[in-house]
């Protein structure tokens, strides 16, 4: 079992930045690949960033060059730096392993105004 607590969301204007954090209750090293997911109203939950234990990252084209995922294994925390935000980035953001565990946090709301 693992508890995941996301934070750092908020309301920002288009072009702005936010940094999300995800604190895990157990070793994220043991979880392996970690990822940030997002879910917009009425849409499925999508993966927007992944990072391996060796810190190899991957992003879909929709966020590549704007989002940066990082991890601090000592703090059991995963981060998502989001720059040049767009209204279409508006969603609830979650972190989890990849593939995901069944334990989802409450997420953090990101709202980007145009």
C-alpha positions in Angstrom: 0.0 0.0 0.0 1.2 3.5 -0.7 -0.2 7.0 0.0 0.4 9.7 -2.6 -0.2 13.3 -1.8 -0.1 15.8 -4.6 0.2 19.6 -4.1 1.2 22.8 -5.9 -1.7 23.3 -8.2 -3.6 26.5 -8.6 -5.0 29.1 -11.0 -2.5 30.6 -13.4 -2.7 32.6 -16.6 -1.7 31.2 -19.9 2.1 31.3 -20.3 2.6 31.0 -16.6 4.3 28.3 -14.6 3.6 25.9 -11.7 5.6 23.3 -9.9 3.7 20.3 -8.6 5.0 18.0 -5.9 4.0 14.4 -5.0 5.0 13.0 -1.7 4.8 9.2 -1.3 4.5 7.3 2.0 7.0 4.6 0.9 10.1 4.4 -1.1 9.6 5.7 -4.7 12.8 3.8 -5.6 10.9 0.6 -4.9 8.0 1.8 -7.1 10.3 2.1 -10.1 9.1 4.3 -12.9 7.0 7.2 -11.6 4.7 9.3 -13.7 2.4 12.3 -13.6 -1.1 11.8 -15.0 -3.9 14.3 -15.7 -7.6 14.1 -16.1 -9.7 16.9 -17.5 -13.5 17.0 -17.0 -15.2 14.3 -19.1 -11.9 12.9 -20.4 -9.8 9.9 -19.5 -6.8 10.1 -17.3 -3.7 10.5 -19.4 0.0 10.1 -18.7 2.0 13.3 -19.2 5.4 12.5 -17.9 7.5 9.6 -16.8 10.8 9.2 -15.0 12.7 6.0 -14.4 14.8 5.2 -11.3 17.8 6.2 -13.5 16.1 9.5 -14.2 15.4 8.9 -17.9 12.3 11.0 -18.7 9.7 10.8 -21.4 6.8 13.1 -22.4 4.0 13.1 -25.0 4.3 15.7 -27.7 1.5 17.8 -26.1 3.8 18.8 -23.2 7.3 18.1 -24.5 9.6 21.1 -24.0 7.2 22.7 -21.5 7.0 20.1 -18.7 9.9 18.6 -16.7 9.6 15.7 -14.3 12.1 15.0 -11.6 12.4 12.8 -8.6 14.1 12.9 -5.2 14.4 9.3 -4.0 15.7 10.4 -0.6 12.6 12.5 0.0 10.2 10.0 -1.8 9.0 12.9 -3.8 8.3 13.4 -7.5 8.0 16.9 -9.1 6.5 18.3 -12.2 7.7 21.7 -13.4 5.2 23.1 -15.8 6.1 26.1 -18.0 4.4 28.0 -20.8 1.0 26.7 -19.5 -1.9 26.6 -21.9 -5.7 26.5 -21.2 -5.7 22.9 -22.5 -3.4 21.9 -19.6 -6.3 22.5 -17.2 -7.0 19.3 -15.4 -6.5 17.5 -12.1 -3.0 16.2 -11.9 -2.0 12.9 -10.1 1.2 11.0 -9.6 1.6 7.3 -9.5 3.9 4.6 -10.6 3.9 3.4 -14.2 2.0 1.1 -14.6 -0.1 2.6 -11.8 -0.9 1.1 -8.5 -4.5 1.0 -7.4 -3.7 3.7 -4.8 -4.5 7.2 -6.2 -4.1 10.4 -4.3 -6.6 13.2 -4.3 -4.8 15.0 -7.1 -4.1 18.7 -7.4 -6.2 21.0 -9.6 -4.4 23.1 -12.3 -6.5 25.7 -14.0 -5.0 27.8 -16.8 -7.0 30.9 -17.8 -6.7 32.4 -21.3 
